[in-house]
C-alpha cells in the first residue's frame, strides 16, 4: 500500500500547463481520463483506510441519542483532511512518471 502521507503533492490547487501534461499521451482527454481513474483509485484507498481506522472507535449502540467523540478519532480524521486531494496526488504521480497505464487503442503499455 502506498503511504499517501509521504506524498510531495501540493496541498492546494496550482495551475498546470496542459501542453506539458499531454506530451506523454498526446491527447488531452486521455490524460484527463488517466488522472481521473487514478484519482478514483486513491480516493477509494484512502476511504477504506480511514474507515478501517475509525472502525476501532465504533461502539454498537441501540440509539443514536448520544454522540461520543473521541479525541483520537478526531485527530485521525483531521490528519486525513490535511492530505492533498486525490486529484492532486494523481496529477503529481502522472507528472513524475509514477503511473503505468494502457492505451485503449494499442496493446502497448505507456509510461
C-alpha distances in whole Angstrom, upper triangle without the diagonal:
4,6,9,12,12,13,16,17,21,21,24,25,27,29,28,30,30,31,29,26,28,29,26,26,30,30,29,28,26,24,24,23,20,19,19,17,14,15,15,12,11,13,12,9,10,13,12,10,13,15,14,15,18,19,20,23,24,28,29,33,35,36,34,37,36,32,31,29,27,26,23,22,23,22,18,19,21,18,16,19,19,16,17,17,15,18,18,15,15,18,17,15,18,20,18,18,14,15,16,18,21,25,26,30,29,27,26,22,22,21
4,6,9,9,9,13,14,17,18,21,22,23,26,24,27,27,28,26,23,25,26,24,24,28,28,27,26,24,22,22,21,18,17,18,16,13,13,14,11,9,12,13,9,10,13,13,11,14,17,16,16,19,21,22,24,26,29,31,34,37,37,35,38,36,33,31,29,27,26,23,22,23,21,18,19,19,16,14,17,17,13,14,15,13,15,15,11,12,15,14,12,15,17,15,15,12,13,15,17,21,24,26,29,28,27,25,22,21,19
4,5,6,7,11,12,15,15,19,21,22,25,24,27,27,29,27,24,27,28,26,27,30,30,28,28,26,24,23,23,20,18,19,18,15,15,16,14,11,13,14,10,10,13,13,11,13,16,15,15,18,20,20,22,24,28,30,33,36,36,34,36,34,31,29,27,24,23,20,19,20,18,15,16,16,13,12,15,14,11,12,14,13,16,15,11,13,16,14,13,17,18,16,17,14,15,18,20,24,27,29,32,32,30,29,25,24,21
4,5,5,9,9,12,12,15,17,19,22,21,24,25,27,24,22,25,26,24,25,28,28,26,26,24,22,21,21,18,16,17,17,13,12,14,12,9,11,12,10,8,12,13,11,12,15,16,15,17,20,21,22,24,28,30,33,36,36,33,35,33,30,29,26,24,23,20,19,19,17,14,14,14,11,10,12,11,8,9,10,9,12,11,8,11,13,12,11,15,16,15,16,13,15,18,20,23,26,28,31,31,30,28,25,24,21
4,6,9,10,12,11,15,17,19,22,23,26,27,29,26,24,27,28,27,28,31,31,29,29,27,25,24,24,22,19,20,20,17,15,17,16,12,13,15,13,10,14,15,12,12,16,16,15,17,20,20,21,24,28,30,33,36,35,33,35,32,29,27,24,22,20,18,17,17,14,12,13,12,9,8,11,9,7,9,11,12,15,13,10,14,16,14,14,18,18,17,19,16,18,21,23,27,30,32,35,35,34,32,28,27,24
4,7,9,12,12,16,18,19,22,22,25,26,28,25,23,26,27,25,27,30,30,28,29,27,24,24,25,22,19,21,21,17,16,19,17,14,16,18,15,13,17,18,15,16,20,19,18,21,23,24,25,27,31,34,36,39,39,36,38,36,33,31,28,26,23,21,21,21,18,16,17,16,12,12,14,12,9,10,13,13,16,13,11,14,15,13,13,16,17,15,17,14,17,20,23,26,29,32,34,34,33,31,27,25,22
4,5,9,10,13,15,16,19,18,21,22,24,21,19,22,23,22,23,26,26,25,25,24,21,20,21,19,16,18,18,15,14,17,15,12,14,17,14,13,17,18,16,17,20,21,20,22,25,26,27,29,33,35,38,41,40,37,39,37,34,32,29,27,25,23,23,22,19,17,18,17,14,13,14,12,9,8,11,11,12,10,7,10,12,9,9,13,13,12,14,12,14,18,20,24,26,29,32,31,31,28,25,23,20
4,6,9,12,13,13,16,16,19,20,22,19,18,21,22,21,23,25,26,24,25,24,20,20,22,19,16,19,20,16,15,19,18,15,17,20,18,16,20,22,20,20,24,24,23,25,28,29,30,32,36,38,41,44,43,40,42,40,36,35,31,30,28,25,25,24,21,20,20,19,16,15,16,13,10,9,12,12,13,10,8,11,11,8,9,13,12,10,14,12,15,19,21,25,27,30,32,32,32,29,25,23,20
4,6,9,10,10,13,13,16,17,20,17,15,19,20,19,21,23,23,21,22,21,18,17,19,17,14,16,17,14,13,16,16,13,14,18,17,15,18,21,19,19,23,24,23,25,28,29,30,32,35,38,40,42,42,38,40,39,35,34,31,30,28,26,25,24,21,20,19,18,15,14,14,12,9,7,9,9,10,6,5,9,8,6,8,11,10,10,13,13,14,18,20,23,25,28,30,30,31,28,25,22,19
4,5,7,8,11,12,16,17,20,18,16,20,21,21,23,25,24,22,23,23,19,18,20,19,15,17,19,16,14,18,18,15,16,20,19,17,20,22,21,21,24,26,25,26,29,30,31,32,36,38,40,43,42,38,40,38,35,34,30,30,27,26,25,23,21,20,19,17,15,15,14,11,9,6,9,11,10,7,8,11,10,8,12,14,13,13,17,16,18,21,23,26,28,30,32,33,33,31,28,25,22
4,7,9,13,14,18,20,23,21,19,22,24,24,25,27,26,24,24,24,21,20,22,20,17,17,20,17,15,17,18,15,15,19,18,16,18,21,20,19,22,24,23,23,27,28,28,30,33,36,37,40,38,35,36,35,31,30,27,26,24,23,22,20,18,18,16,14,13,12,10,8,7,4,7,10,11,8,9,12,12,11,14,16,16,17,20,19,20,24,25,28,30,32,34,35,35,33,30,28,25
4,6,10,12,16,18,21,20,18,21,24,24,25,26,25,22,23,24,20,19,21,20,17,17,20,18,15,18,20,17,16,20,20,18,20,23,22,21,24,26,25,26,29,31,30,32,35,37,39,41,40,36,37,36,32,32,29,29,27,26,25,22,21,20,19,16,16,15,12,10,10,7,8,11,11,8,11,13,12,12,16,17,16,18,21,20,21,25,26,29,30,32,34,35,36,34,31,28,26
4,7,9,13,14,18,17,15,18,21,22,22,23,22,19,20,21,18,16,18,18,15,15,18,17,14,17,19,17,17,20,21,19,21,24,24,23,26,28,28,28,31,33,33,34,37,39,41,43,41,38,39,38,35,35,32,32,30,29,27,25,24,23,21,19,19,17,15,14,13,9,9,11,9,7,11,12,11,11,15,15,15,17,20,20,20,24,24,27,27,29,31,33,34,32,29,26,24
4,6,10,12,15,14,13,17,19,20,21,22,21,18,20,21,17,16,19,19,15,17,20,18,16,20,21,19,19,23,24,22,24,27,27,26,29,31,31,31,34,36,36,37,41,43,44,47,45,42,43,42,38,38,35,35,33,32,31,28,27,26,25,22,22,20,18,16,15,12,12,14,12,9,12,14,11,11,15,15,13,16,19,19,20,24,24,27,27,29,31,32,34,32,29,25,23
4,7,9,12,12,11,14,17,18,19,19,19,16,18,19,16,15,18,18,15,17,20,19,18,21,23,21,21,25,26,25,27,30,29,29,32,34,34,34,37,39,39,40,44,46,47,49,48,44,46,45,41,41,38,38,36,36,34,32,31,30,28,26,25,24,22,20,19,15,15,16,13,11,14,15,12,12,16,15,13,16,19,20,21,24,24,26,26,28,30,31,33,31,28,25,23
4,6,9,8,8,11,13,15,16,16,15,13,15,16,13,13,16,16,13,15,19,18,17,20,22,20,21,25,25,25,27,30,29,30,32,34,34,35,38,40,40,41,45,47,48,51,49,46,48,47,43,43,40,40,38,37,36,34,32,31,29,28,26,25,23,22,20,16,16,16,13,11,14,13,10,11,14,12,10,14,16,18,18,21,21,23,23,25,27,27,29,27,25,21,19
4,5,5,7,9,10,13,14,14,14,11,15,16,13,13,17,17,15,17,20,19,19,22,24,23,24,27,28,28,30,33,33,33,36,37,38,39,41,43,44,45,48,50,52,54,53,49,51,50,47,47,44,44,42,41,39,37,36,35,33,31,30,28,27,25,23,20,19,19,16,14,17,16,12,13,16,13,11,15,16,19,19,21,21,23,22,25,25,26,28,26,24,21,19
4,5,5,6,9,11,12,11,10,8,11,12,9,10,14,14,13,15,18,18,18,21,22,22,23,26,27,27,29,32,32,33,35,37,37,38,41,43,44,44,48,49,51,53,52,49,51,50,47,47,44,44,43,41,40,38,37,35,33,32,31,29,28,26,24,20,19,19,15,14,17,15,12,14,15,13,11,15,16,18,18,20,19,20,19,21,22,23,26,24,22,18,18
4,5,5,6,10,11,9,9,8,12,13,11,12,16,15,15,17,20,20,20,23,25,25,26,29,30,30,32,34,35,35,38,40,40,41,44,46,47,48,51,53,54,56,55,52,54,54,50,50,48,47,46,44,43,41,40,38,37,35,34,32,31,30,27,23,22,22,18,17,19,17,14,15,17,14,12,15,16,19,18,20,19,20,19,21,21,22,25,23,21,18,17
4,6,5,8,10,10,11,10,14,14,11,13,16,15,14,17,19,19,19,22,23,23,25,28,28,28,31,33,33,34,36,38,38,40,42,44,45,46,50,51,53,55,55,52,54,53,49,49,46,46,44,42,41,40,38,36,35,34,32,30,29,28,25,22,21,20,17,16,17,15,12,13,14,11,9,12,13,16,16,18,18,19,19,21,22,22,24,22,20,16,15
4,6,7,8,9,9,8,11,11,7,9,12,11,10,13,16,15,16,19,20,19,21,24,24,25,27,29,30,31,33,35,35,37,39,41,42,43,47,48,50,52,51,48,51,50,46,46,44,43,42,40,38,37,36,34,32,31,30,27,27,26,23,19,18,17,14,13,14,12,9,10,12,8,7,11,11,14,13,15,15,16,16,19,20,20,22,20,18,14,13
4,6,5,5,6,6,9,8,6,9,11,11,11,14,16,16,17,20,21,21,23,25,26,27,29,31,32,33,35,37,37,39,41,43,44,45,49,50,52,54,53,50,53,52,49,49,46,46,45,43,41,40,39,36,35,34,33,30,30,29,26,22,21,19,16,16,17,14,12,14,14,10,10,13,13,15,14,15,14,15,14,16,17,17,20,18,16,13,12
4,6,5,8,9,12,11,9,12,15,13,14,17,19,18,20,23,23,23,26,28,28,29,32,33,34,35,37,39,40,41,43,45,47,47,51,53,55,57,56,53,56,55,51,51,49,48,47,45,43,42,41,39,37,37,35,32,32,31,28,25,24,22,19,19,19,17,14,15,15,11,10,13,12,15,15,15,15,16,14,17,17,17,19,17,16,12,11
4,6,9,10,12,10,8,12,13,11,12,16,17,16,18,21,21,21,24,26,26,27,30,31,31,33,35,36,37,39,41,43,45,46,49,51,53,55,55,52,55,54,50,50,47,47,46,43,42,41,40,37,36,36,33,31,31,30,27,24,23,21,18,18,18,15,13,14,13,9,9,11,9,13,12,12,11,12,12,15,15,15,16,14,12,8,8
4,6,8,9,7,6,10,11,10,12,14,15,15,17,20,20,21,23,25,25,27,29,30,31,33,35,36,37,39,41,43,45,45,49,50,52,54,54,51,54,53,50,50,47,47,46,44,42,41,40,38,36,36,34,31,32,31,28,25,23,21,18,19,19,15,14,15,14,11,12,14,12,14,12,12,10,10,9,12,12,12,14,12,11,8,9
4,7,9,8,8,11,13,12,14,16,17,18,20,22,23,24,26,28,29,30,32,34,34,36,38,39,41,42,44,46,47,48,52,53,55,56,56,53,56,55,52,52,50,50,49,46,45,44,43,40,39,39,37,34,34,33,30,27,25,23,20,21,21,18,16,18,17,14,14,17,15,18,16,16,14,13,11,14,13,14,16,15,14,11,12
4,6,5,6,9,10,11,12,14,16,17,18,20,21,23,24,26,27,29,30,32,33,35,36,38,39,41,42,45,46,46,50,51,52,54,53,51,53,53,50,50,48,48,47,45,43,42,41,39,37,37,36,33,32,32,29,26,24,22,18,19,20,17,15,18,18,14,15,18,16,19,16,16,14,14,11,13,12,14,17,16,16,13,14
4,6,5,6,9,10,11,12,14,16,16,18,20,21,22,24,26,27,28,30,31,32,34,36,37,38,40,43,44,44,48,48,50,52,51,48,51,50,47,48,45,45,45,43,41,40,39,37,35,34,33,30,30,29,27,23,21,19,16,17,18,15,13,16,17,13,14,17,17,19,17,17,15,15,13,15,15,17,20,19,18,15,16
4,5,5,6,9,10,10,12,14,15,16,18,20,21,22,24,25,27,29,30,31,32,34,36,37,38,41,42,42,46,46,48,49,49,46,49,49,45,46,44,44,44,42,40,39,38,36,34,34,33,30,29,29,27,23,21,19,15,17,19,15,14,17,17,14,16,19,18,19,17,17,14,14,12,12,14,16,19,18,17,15,16
4,5,5,6,9,10,10,12,14,15,17,18,20,21,23,24,26,27,29,30,31,33,35,36,37,40,41,41,45,46,47,49,49,46,49,49,46,46,44,44,43,41,39,38,38,35,33,34,32,29,29,29,26,23,21,18,15,17,18,14,13,16,15,12,14,17,15,17,14,13,10,10,8,9,11,13,15,15,14,12,13
4,5,5,6,8,10,11,12,14,16,17,18,20,21,22,24,26,27,28,30,32,33,34,36,39,40,40,44,45,47,48,48,45,48,47,44,44,42,42,41,39,37,36,35,33,31,31,30,27,26,26,23,20,18,16,12,14,15,11,10,13,12,9,11,14,13,14,12,12,10,11,10,12,14,15,17,16,14,12,12
4,5,5,6,8,10,10,12,14,15,16,18,20,21,22,24,25,26,28,30,31,32,34,37,38,38,41,42,44,46,45,42,45,44,41,42,39,39,39,37,35,34,33,31,29,29,28,25,24,24,21,18,16,13,10,12,14,10,9,13,13,10,12,16,15,16,13,14,12,14,13,14,16,18,20,19,17,15,15
4,6,5,6,9,10,10,12,14,15,16,18,20,21,23,24,26,27,29,30,31,33,35,37,37,40,41,43,44,44,41,44,44,41,41,39,39,39,37,34,34,34,31,29,29,28,25,25,25,22,19,17,14,11,14,15,11,11,15,14,11,14,17,16,16,13,13,11,11,11,11,14,16,18,17,16,14,15
4,5,5,6,9,10,11,12,14,16,17,18,20,21,23,24,26,27,29,30,32,34,36,36,40,40,43,44,44,42,44,44,41,41,39,38,38,36,34,33,32,30,28,29,27,24,24,24,21,18,16,13,11,13,13,9,9,12,11,8,12,14,12,12,9,10,7,9,10,11,14,15,16,15,13,11,11
4,6,5,6,9,10,10,12,14,15,16,18,20,21,22,24,26,27,28,30,32,34,34,38,39,41,43,42,40,42,42,38,38,36,36,35,33,31,30,29,27,25,25,24,21,21,21,18,15,12,10,7,9,9,6,6,9,9,7,10,12,12,12,9,11,10,13,13,15,18,19,20,18,16,14,13
4,5,5,6,9,10,10,12,14,15,16,18,20,21,22,24,26,27,28,31,32,32,36,37,38,40,40,37,40,39,36,36,34,34,34,32,30,29,29,26,24,24,23,20,20,21,18,15,12,9,7,10,11,8,9,12,12,11,14,16,15,15,12,14,12,14,15,15,18,20,21,20,18,16,16
4,5,5,6,9,10,11,12,14,15,17,18,20,21,23,25,26,27,30,31,31,35,35,37,39,39,37,39,39,36,36,34,34,34,32,29,29,29,26,24,25,24,20,21,22,19,17,14,10,9,13,12,9,11,14,12,11,15,17,15,14,11,12,10,12,13,14,17,18,19,18,16,15,15
4,5,5,6,9,10,11,12,14,15,16,18,20,21,23,24,26,28,30,30,34,35,37,39,39,36,39,39,35,35,33,33,32,30,28,28,27,24,22,23,21,18,19,20,16,14,12,8,8,10,9,6,9,11,9,9,13,14,13,11,8,10,10,12,14,16,19,20,20,19,16,15,14
4,5,5,6,9,10,10,12,14,15,16,18,20,21,22,24,27,28,28,32,33,35,37,36,34,36,36,32,33,30,30,29,27,25,25,24,21,20,20,19,15,16,17,13,11,9,5,5,8,7,5,8,11,10,11,14,15,15,13,11,14,13,16,17,19,22,23,23,22,19,18,17
4,5,5,6,9,10,10,12,14,15,16,18,20,21,22,25,26,26,30,31,33,34,34,32,34,34,31,31,29,29,29,27,25,25,24,21,19,21,20,16,17,18,15,14,11,7,8,12,11,9,12,14,13,14,17,18,18,16,14,15,14,17,18,19,22,23,24,23,20,20,19
4,5,5,6,9,10,11,12,14,15,17,19,20,21,24,25,25,29,30,32,34,34,32,35,35,31,31,29,29,29,26,24,25,24,21,20,21,19,16,17,19,15,14,12,8,10,13,11,9,13,14,13,14,17,18,17,14,12,13,13,16,18,19,22,23,22,22,19,19,18
4,5,5,6,9,10,10,12,14,15,17,18,20,22,24,24,28,29,32,34,34,31,34,33,30,29,27,27,26,24,21,22,21,18,17,18,16,12,14,15,12,11,9,6,8,10,8,8,11,12,11,13,16,16,16,13,12,14,15,18,20,21,25,25,25,24,21,20,19
4,5,5,6,9,10,11,12,14,15,16,18,21,22,22,26,27,29,31,31,28,31,30,27,27,25,24,24,22,20,20,19,16,15,16,15,11,12,14,11,11,8,6,9,11,10,10,13,15,14,16,19,19,20,17,16,18,18,21,22,23,27,28,28,27,24,23,22
4,6,5,6,9,10,10,12,14,15,16,19,21,20,24,25,27,29,29,27,30,29,26,26,25,24,25,22,20,20,20,17,16,18,17,13,15,17,14,14,12,9,12,15,13,13,16,18,16,18,21,22,21,19,17,18,18,21,23,23,27,28,27,27,24,24,23
4,5,5,6,9,10,11,12,14,15,18,20,20,24,25,28,30,30,28,31,30,27,26,24,24,24,21,19,20,19,15,15,17,15,12,14,16,13,14,13,10,13,15,12,13,16,17,15,18,21,20,20,17,16,18,18,21,24,24,28,28,28,27,24,24,22
4,5,5,6,8,10,11,12,14,16,18,18,22,24,26,29,29,26,29,28,24,24,21,21,20,18,16,16,16,12,11,13,12,8,11,12,10,11,10,9,12,14,12,13,16,17,16,18,21,21,21,18,18,20,21,24,26,27,31,31,31,30,26,26,24
4,5,5,6,8,10,10,12,15,16,16,20,21,23,26,25,23,26,25,22,21,20,19,20,17,15,15,16,12,11,13,13,9,11,14,12,14,12,11,14,16,15,15,19,20,19,21,24,24,25,22,21,23,23,26,28,28,32,33,32,32,29,28,27
4,6,5,6,9,10,10,13,15,15,19,20,22,25,25,23,27,25,23,22,21,20,21,18,15,17,17,13,13,16,15,12,14,17,15,17,15,14,17,19,17,17,21,22,20,23,26,25,25,22,21,23,23,26,28,29,32,33,32,32,28,29,28
4,6,5,6,9,10,12,14,15,19,20,23,26,26,24,27,26,23,21,20,18,18,15,13,15,15,11,11,14,12,10,13,15,13,15,15,14,17,19,16,17,21,21,20,23,25,24,25,21,21,23,24,27,30,30,34,34,33,33,29,29,28
4,5,5,6,8,10,12,13,16,18,21,24,24,21,24,22,19,18,16,15,15,13,10,12,12,8,8,11,10,8,10,13,12,15,14,14,18,19,17,19,22,22,21,24,26,26,27,24,23,26,27,29,32,33,36,37,36,35,32,32,30
4,5,5,6,9,10,10,14,15,18,21,21,19,22,21,18,17,16,15,16,14,11,13,14,10,10,13,13,11,13,16,16,18,17,16,20,21,20,21,24,25,24,27,29,29,30,26,26,27,28,31,33,33,37,38,37,37,33,33,32
4,6,5,7,10,10,14,16,19,22,22,21,24,22,19,18,17,16,17,14,12,14,15,11,12,15,15,13,16,18,17,20,19,18,22,23,21,22,26,26,25,28,30,30,30,26,26,28,29,31,34,34,38,38,37,37,34,34,32
4,5,6,8,10,13,16,19,22,23,21,23,21,18,16,15,13,13,10,8,11,11,8,9,13,12,11,14,16,16,19,19,19,23,23,21,23,26,26,25,28,31,30,30,27,27,29,30,33,36,37,40,41,40,39,35,35,34
4,5,5,7,11,13,16,19,19,17,19,17,14,13,11,10,12,9,7,9,11,8,8,12,12,11,14,16,17,20,20,20,23,24,23,25,28,28,27,30,33,32,33,30,29,32,32,35,38,38,42,43,42,41,38,38,36
4,5,5,9,11,14,17,18,16,19,18,15,14,13,12,15,12,10,13,14,12,12,16,16,15,17,20,20,23,23,22,26,27,25,27,30,30,30,32,35,34,35,31,31,33,33,36,38,39,43,43,42,42,38,39,37
4,6,8,11,14,18,19,18,20,18,16,13,13,11,13,11,9,13,14,12,13,16,16,16,19,21,21,24,25,24,28,29,27,29,32,32,31,34,36,36,36,33,33,35,36,38,41,42,45,46,44,44,41,41,39
4,6,10,12,16,16,15,17,14,12,10,9,8,10,9,7,11,12,11,12,15,16,16,18,21,21,25,25,25,29,30,28,30,33,33,33,36,38,37,38,35,35,37,38,40,43,43,47,48,47,46,43,43,41
4,6,9,13,13,12,15,13,11,9,10,10,13,12,10,13,15,14,14,17,18,18,20,22,23,26,26,26,29,31,29,31,34,34,34,37,39,39,39,36,36,38,38,41,43,43,47,48,47,46,43,44,42
4,6,10,11,11,13,11,10,9,11,11,15,14,12,15,18,17,17,20,22,21,23,26,27,30,29,30,33,34,33,35,38,38,38,40,43,42,43,40,39,41,42,44,46,46,50,51,50,50,47,47,46
4,7,9,10,12,12,12,12,14,15,18,18,16,19,21,20,20,23,25,24,25,29,29,32,31,31,35,36,35,36,40,40,40,42,45,44,45,42,41,42,43,45,47,47,51,51,50,51,48,48,47
4,5,7,9,9,10,11,14,16,19,20,17,20,23,22,21,25,26,26,27,30,31,34,33,33,36,38,37,39,42,42,42,44,47,47,47,44,43,45,45,47,49,49,53,54,53,53,51,51,50
4,7,9,10,12,14,17,19,23,23,21,23,26,25,24,28,30,29,29,33,34,36,35,35,38,40,40,41,44,45,45,47,49,50,50,47,46,47,47,49,51,50,54,55,55,55,53,53,52
4,5,7,10,12,15,18,22,23,20,21,25,25,23,26,29,28,28,32,33,35,34,35,38,39,39,40,43,44,44,46,49,49,50,47,46,48,47,49,51,51,54,56,55,56,53,53,52
4,6,7,10,13,16,19,20,18,18,22,22,20,23,26,25,25,28,30,32,31,32,35,36,36,38,40,41,42,44,46,46,47,44,44,45,45,47,49,49,52,54,53,54,51,51,50
4,7,10,13,16,19,21,19,19,23,23,22,24,27,27,26,30,32,34,33,34,37,38,38,40,43,43,44,46,48,49,50,47,46,48,48,51,52,52,55,57,57,57,54,54,53
4,6,10,13,16,18,16,17,20,21,20,22,25,25,25,28,30,32,32,33,36,37,37,39,42,42,43,45,47,47,49,46,45,47,48,50,52,52,55,57,56,56,53,53,52
4,6,10,13,15,13,13,17,17,16,18,21,21,21,24,26,29,28,30,33,34,33,35,38,38,39,42,43,44,45,42,42,44,45,47,49,49,53,54,54,53,50,50,48
4,6,10,12,10,11,14,15,15,17,19,20,20,23,25,28,28,29,33,33,33,35,38,38,38,41,43,43,44,41,41,44,44,47,49,49,53,54,54,53,50,49,48
4,6,9,7,7,11,12,12,13,16,17,17,19,22,25,25,27,30,30,30,32,35,35,36,38,40,40,41,39,39,41,42,45,47,48,51,52,52,51,48,47,45
4,5,5,6,9,10,11,12,14,16,17,19,21,24,25,26,30,30,29,32,34,34,34,37,39,39,40,37,38,40,41,44,47,47,51,52,51,50,47,46,44
4,5,5,6,9,10,10,12,15,15,17,19,23,24,26,29,29,28,31,33,32,33,36,37,37,39,36,37,39,41,44,46,47,51,51,51,50,46,45,43
4,5,5,6,9,10,11,13,14,15,17,21,22,24,27,27,26,29,31,30,31,34,35,34,36,33,34,37,38,41,44,45,49,49,48,47,43,43,41
4,5,5,6,9,10,11,12,15,16,20,20,22,25,25,24,27,29,29,29,32,34,34,35,32,32,35,36,39,42,43,46,47,46,45,42,41,39
4,5,5,6,9,10,10,12,15,18,19,21,24,24,23,26,28,28,29,32,33,33,35,32,33,35,37,40,42,43,46,47,47,46,42,41,39
4,5,5,6,9,10,11,13,17,18,20,23,23,22,25,27,26,27,30,31,31,33,30,31,34,35,39,41,42,46,46,46,44,41,40,37
4,5,5,7,9,10,11,15,16,17,21,21,19,22,25,24,25,28,29,28,30,27,28,31,32,35,38,39,43,43,42,41,38,37,35
4,5,5,6,9,10,14,14,16,19,19,19,21,24,23,24,27,28,28,30,27,28,30,31,35,37,38,41,42,42,41,37,36,34
4,5,5,6,9,12,13,16,19,18,18,21,23,22,24,27,28,27,30,27,28,31,32,35,37,39,42,43,43,41,38,36,34
4,5,5,7,11,12,14,18,17,16,19,21,20,21,24,25,25,27,24,25,28,30,33,36,37,40,41,40,39,35,34,32
4,5,5,9,10,11,15,14,13,16,19,18,19,22,23,23,25,22,23,26,27,30,32,34,37,38,37,36,33,31,29
4,6,8,9,11,14,14,14,17,18,18,20,22,23,24,26,24,24,27,28,31,33,34,38,39,39,37,34,32,30
4,7,9,12,14,13,13,16,17,17,19,21,22,22,24,22,23,27,28,32,33,35,38,39,39,37,34,32,30
4,6,9,11,10,9,13,14,13,15,18,19,19,21,19,20,23,24,28,30,32,35,35,35,34,30,28,26
4,6,8,6,7,10,11,10,12,15,16,16,19,17,18,21,22,26,27,29,32,33,33,31,28,26,23
4,5,5,6,9,10,11,13,14,16,17,19,17,17,20,21,24,25,27,30,31,31,30,27,25,23
4,5,5,6,9,10,10,12,14,15,16,15,14,17,17,20,22,23,27,27,28,27,23,22,20
4,5,5,6,9,10,10,12,14,15,14,13,16,16,19,20,22,25,26,27,25,22,20,19
4,5,5,6,9,10,11,12,14,14,14,17,18,21,22,24,27,27,28,26,23,21,19
4,5,5,6,9,10,11,12,11,11,15,16,19,21,23,26,26,27,25,21,19,17
4,5,5,6,9,10,11,9,9,12,12,16,17,20,22,23,23,21,18,16,14
4,5,5,6,9,10,10,10,13,13,17,18,20,22,23,24,22,19,16,14
4,5,5,6,9,8,10,13,15,18,20,23,25,25,25,23,19,17,14
4,6,5,6,5,6,10,12,15,17,20,23,22,22,20,16,14,11
4,5,5,6,6,9,10,13,15,18,20,19,20,18,14,11,9
4,6,8,9,12,13,16,17,20,22,22,22,20,17,13,10
4,5,8,11,14,17,19,22,24,23,23,20,16,14,10
4,6,8,10,13,15,19,21,19,19,16,13,10,6
4,7,10,14,16,19,22,20,20,17,13,11,8
4,6,10,13,16,18,17,17,14,11,9,7
4,7,10,13,16,14,13,11,7,6,5
4,7,10,12,11,11,9,6,6,7
4,6,9,8,7,7,5,6,9
4,5,5,7,7,7,7,10
4,6,8,9,10,11,14
4,7,9,11,12,15
4,5,8,10,13
4,7,10,13
4,6,10
4,7
4
